[in-house]
Amino acid sequence: MAGKGGARPGAGRPTIAKELATADLARNVLIEKYGSLNEALIALLDTGEPALQKFVFEHAFGKSPDKIEHSGINGLTLHIVRGKSTT
């Protein structure tokens, strides 16, 4: 197993410049196909695909909380946790 670790060419996170260039390309393609980013999002919502609709709404309004606390009767507290903690 010796000699398998260490840095490798092309490994790691892309540079910020590459990420921005990719995002710019994606926006340009959507505008070319749909006329505007608004129309592209409307077309995405019109697909009826729940995962895509969830993606749009989470980006528009933020994700729902992973933890909900509710004080109930007689001081009993209910904790609901979804997913793993972000802290």
Salt bridges, closest charged atoms under 4 A:
GLU19 OE2 - ARG13 NE 2.94
GLU58 OE2 - LYS54 NZ 3.82
GLU69 OE2 - LYS67 NZ 3.36
GLU69 OE2 - HIS79 ND1 3.94
